Amino acid sequence: MPFHMRFDQGPSLLLLPGLFRETFHDLGTSLESEGVELRKCEPNYHLWFDDGKSFVLSTDVARMKVEIEKWEGKDGFERYLAFLQEAHRHYELSVANVLKKNFTSIFSMARPSFLRHLFALHPFESIYFRASKYFWTERLRRVFTFGSMYMGMSPFDAPGTYSLLQYTELAEGIWYPIGGFHRVIDALVHVGKRMGVTYHLSSPVASVIVDASGHRATGVTLDTGETYFADVVVINADLVYAYNSLLPQSSETRSLQKRSASCSSISFYWAMSRTIPELTTHNIFLADHYRESFDDIFKHQLIPSQPSFYVNVPSRIDPTAAPEGKDAIVVLVPVGHLLDDKQGFGRKGIKINSKQDWESMVTKARDTVFATIEARTGAKGLQSAVVKEIVNTPQSWKEMFNLDKGAILGLSHSFFNVLSFRPKTKHSSIDRLHFVGASTHPGTGVPICLAGAKITSEQVLEALEASKPWETQDKVRPVKDIDRLQSLPLLSGLRIAILALALVMVIYLAPYPFNATNA
């Protein structure tokens, strides 16, 4: 490459910043202390439609009021606030009762603290269905449902609970770590080294060592034949790959292979010879045939005839991502995952009628992206401005990262693939063997995986009968009277007076039972 560019592998969207701060706090430090600077992206996204119209998503309420009322009037903004209220409940209930709780068996779902909130989470209705209650134009329904792509699901299938993603973006914002997402990983690595952790890089694991009983993990064997023995083994590789390639074959192995997977992507990484001012940090280009485009991905495992796609320009917010006067651009085009010759046939609702031809799909995706950006934004000469291109496809995702079927977000997040139905954080029959990552509880996405890492850490410490350091770190701050939470009395003086007056009138007007003449 003639000049230095930096790209993240996936969307540079740091969401749920509180979970990142919690992770560093639990380690006795902070993002700031480790030199991680988070910069807020404003606006969140610039969305582009096929008819040339656009929509700006923002945490700025005044800006959102203008954007929404442009399409749905004054009542539309009121409904937007109601949507936020519902999404807020989904967010807070999910963090407290899902992201911070383990679901070790089906009985975990019967916890009163979870069960009483189940229907408030709307897990049996789709994101699109819930959004349709609040947004009455197809345009805004698309604006507030495309985010299900980050869970690797169609908005027509994703549980309504996942509106929490839209909520965290709109209420907490989208953030970017200066230096790229790897800056967060580097900080965690340095914290680990200070605590005595030794990292063995470029050391592929061939298998997990299990004792003679077959019921306890005792270490790992590397591809080189070298062995490392351990008290506990925690696997953060793709779960389906781990069960198939690192562990003894079992009924769980076969069961995981039958589960539905998330989507994959064709991702382009472009070093541009100049800046593209028509693009902001985060850009979404939505397909005109919205539902059909998701069906192509999730039912036919193909690239849609007209795909929706995401464009990130990290150099727009972080000047270290590209030299001055140039841009680094990442394009993510969601597509179906890899199929074998038999997969898909015989499944209800799924008919695979076309062979996957990834080479031609990459060409189609590239041409479509260039044409769509230029047509909708007015940018010119994009293809001639690309001086270097790197491409990831479902096949390369599988080969480079051992992602089963090249599914970049692990297993699907349909209702029967989450909570107690999702693969557990501990192996069912092998002791001292635990899992973290996208395909185990609680699910996919960096902040969600961080929450899962804490759940697994707590499980490991409990097995070792060790204390949890973070439980002793939090000190209760004294609360001043001015800051003490106070609820209003159930009945104010005025309401009591009104009720008393109503009671007197009822008594006065009601027929007195002894007025009747006795016969």
Summary of the structure (lengths in Angstrom):
residues: 519
radius of gyration: 26.8
end to end distance: 110.2
largest distance: 112.1
contacts: 1562
relative contact order: 0.14
helix: 42%
strand: 15%
